[in-house]
Amino acid sequence: MEGQRFEHVEAKRPDLRFPLPDNFAGRLMGTRLETLNRRGKYLVGRLDDGALLIMHLGMSGRFVVEMPGDDKNRPGSFHLDTGANAHAMHEHIVFRMEGGGVVRYSDPRRFGFMTIEETGNEAQNSFLQQLGPEPLEKGFNSNVLAAGLAGRKSPIKSALLDQAVVAGLGNIYVCEALFRSGISPKRIAASLVKQSGEPTDRLKKLSTTIRQVLREAIEAGGSSLRDHAQADGSLGYFQHTFKVYDREGSPCVTRGCDKDIRRIVQSGRSTFYCGQCQR
């Protein structure tokens, strides 16, 4: 999509999680997507007229990219079926780009959404203005994380899922990062910050581990559990390295630990952890 003009846009329904902007398809047709970046869990594209196209996948949304000459049968490649029949029922928006590429947005649960920020200013958009620091940006460190957690009485697991604390962290990766750091998901967030506002050693380890987990997951193409696939249909492999997530009742992988992985619910989300290794 980046650098391409929208040749044709088809919106098959007037709403996703929220109503689409008036004349959404017509507004985009003929404009060029100059840049496409990520902010937290949002895709933010800048149009050639200065406006921003903001997209969020929600829980089950996905883009399927079809390029002329794509070969899904190359050796060593594993894909979910991205044919028309597989996604037609839940396909809501189709972008046809000038270069011949087609980007299809499907979303069975319709928790995703798209909108246009006409001002072109991220700081004026209600979805983007409250986002916290990016964990993979150069400036992210334990001091930044300490500033976001200081005074918070909520459990560290819930605090890390707050997008105002850290932008883009999801349930899987928070569970894995907390396990690798040896921190209980039930620990009060503020307890990881010193009275002076400086990070404790445990928080320093956590900030480093968050970045490691995210980088490994990106390298592996994400976690394909139920319906996740990359935009070309290929599957992710990070789920094969899970230490705790989705492993309730399985033995802890830590050498010398004889406990099983537990599951609890925090802020409406499943949390997986080892009660012995995480304190």
N, C-alpha and C positions, 0 to 999 in steps of 0.2 A: 504493500500500500504506500509505503513511504516514497515520496517523489513522484507518485502517479496521480493522474487526474481521475476523478470519479466519472466514469462514462455513463453508468446507469446505477441507480439505487432502488431497490424494491423493499418496501416495508410491508410485510404481510399482515400486520396487525397494528393498531394504533398505540399499543402500550406493551411494556415489559413489566418490570416491577413498578415503574411509574409511567405515566403517559409520555410518549415521545413528543418532542417539540412540534409545534404546528408546521406542517409542510416539511417534515424532516428529510424525506427523500429528495424533494425538489430543491431544498436549501443546499444539499451537498452536491448535487449533480453539476458538473462543469467546474467545480473547484478542485484545486490540487492540494494533496496532503504533503506539506513541505517537510515536516518532521513527525516522528512518532516515538514517544518516550513513555516510561513507566513512572508513576508516582504512587508509592504504596501498592495497593491492589488495583489501581486504575491505569488504563492506557490513555494517554493524553496526546492527541494529534493536533498540530497547528496547521490550519488551512492557509491558503495563499492570500486570503482576505483578512487574516489576523485573528479570526475566531478560533476557538478551541473545540475539538470534538472529543468528548470525554466518554469513556466506555468502561463498564465494570461487568465482570463475568458472573458475579453472584456465586451460588453454590454449584450449579450444574451447567453453566454456560460454557461454550467453547467456540472457537473459530476454526473453520476448516478452510485451508488454502489450497486452491487448485491452480496450478500453473501449466501453460501449454507444454506438452512433452514430458510431463511428470511420469516417472517410472516407479510404481509402487512394488514392483516385483524384483527389484535388484537383490542380489544375494546378501544375506545377513540383515535384511530389513524386516521388521515386524510391525504391522499396522492394524489398527481397527478399520473396519469397513467405513469409508468416507463417501460411498456412492450416494446418489440422489435418494434412493429408497430408504437408506439407513437413517437419514436425518430429515426427510421431508415433513414428517409429522410435527417435529419440534423446531423446524427452521423458520425463523422470524424475520431476518434481514439478510439481504444479499447485496454485496458490493461488487460491481463489475468495473474493473480498472482498465485504463486505456491501453496498458501493455498486454492485455489478454488474460490477466489473472482474475480469478473469482474468489472472493472471501465470503464464506457463508457463516452466519451466526445462528447457532441452534442453542436452545435452552429449555429443557423439559420442565423445570420448576419455575422458570421465569422470575428468578430473583435478581438477575442481572438488569442493567439499564444503560441507556445512552442518552446523552444530552449535549447541547451546544452552548458554550459560554461565549456569548457574542462580544463581551468586552475584551476577550483575549487575555485576561488577567487571572492567573490561578488564585491569587490572594482574594479575589472577589467571589470565587466560586464556593458555595456552601459545602460541597463535598470535599474539596481539596484544602480549604483554608485551615482545617483543624488537624491535619495530618502531622505526625511527629517526624523525627529524623529518620533518614534512610539507613538501615543497618549495613549496607554494602558501600556507602559513600565513605570517602577518605576520612572525613572528620568524625565519624562515629567511633566512640570509645567508651570506656567505663565511666568517665566523668560525665559524658552526655547522658548515659543511661542512669547514672545516679541522680542527676538533676530531674529526670522524669519520674523516678521512683520515690524520691524523698517525701516523707510525710504520708505516703499511701498506706492505708490500713488493709487494703484488699490482699488476697493471696497473690504471690508472685506470678502464678500461672495466669490468673485473670488480668493482672496488670499488664503483662506482656502482650496479651491479645487486644488491649486497648490501642487502637490505631493512633491515638494522640501521644502515646508513650513511645512506640516504635512503629513506623509505617511499614505495612506489608507482611508482618509476621503472621503465620497461620498456625492452626492447632497442632498439626503434625510436627512442625519444626520447633515449636515451643516445648512440646513434650520431649523431643529428642535432645534439645539443647540443655534442658534442665537435668535430664539423666546424666549426660556427659559431664555436667558441672557438679553433680552430686548434691543438687539443691532440691528439697522437697517442694512440690507444686503448692503445698498448703502453707509454706512459710510466708509470713507477712512481708510484703515487698519492702517496706521501710526498714526492716531489720537488716537489709543488705547494704544500707547506707550509714556511714558514721555520723555522729552528732555534728561534726564539722561540715557535713555535706559531701565528704569524699567517699569514694567507693570502697567497700571492704575487699579483701583479697578474693573472696568468693564471687563478688560481683565482677571483679576484673576478669576472672576466669570465665564467667558467664558471657560477658560482652565479646570475648574472643571466640568462645564456642558457638555463639549465635552466628557469627560470620562464617565459621568453618562449616557448620551444618548447611547453611544456605548455599555456599559455594559448591559443596558436594552434591546437593540436591539439583542445582542447576546443571552441573556437569553430567549428572545421571539422567537429565531430561524430566525431572519431577518424579512424582509418586503415582503410578497407575494402580489404583485400588478398584474402583467401581467403573468410572467412566472417564477418567482423566486420560487424555492423549495430547500430544503436541499438535501444532497447527497443521502439520502435514500428515497427521494420523499415526505417527510413530509413537510407541509406548515409552514411558519413563521406567527407570529401574531402581530408583532410590528406595522403594519399598522393600527391596531385598536386603537392605542394610539396617532396617529398623531395629533398634535395641529395646524399645518399650511400646511404641505406638501399635495399637491393634493386636497386642500380644497378651491380653488378659489371661491369667492362669498358666502362662508359659514360664519356664524357669528363667531367672535373671541370667544375663550373659556374663556378668562379672565373675571372674575366677574366685572361688572360695565362698560365693554367696549361695545360700541354699533356699532363698525365698523365691516366690512366684511374683510375676508382674500383676499389679492391682489396677483396677479401674474404678474411678469415682467420677461424679459429674460436678463440674464447676462452671458457673455462669452459663448453664445450659449446654456445655460442651463436654465430651468425654475426655478424661485425663488418665493417662497411663503412666505408671511410675513403679519404682521398687522402694518399698517401705524401709528396707535396711540400708541400701546404698545412697538414698537421698534423704538428707536431713535439713 
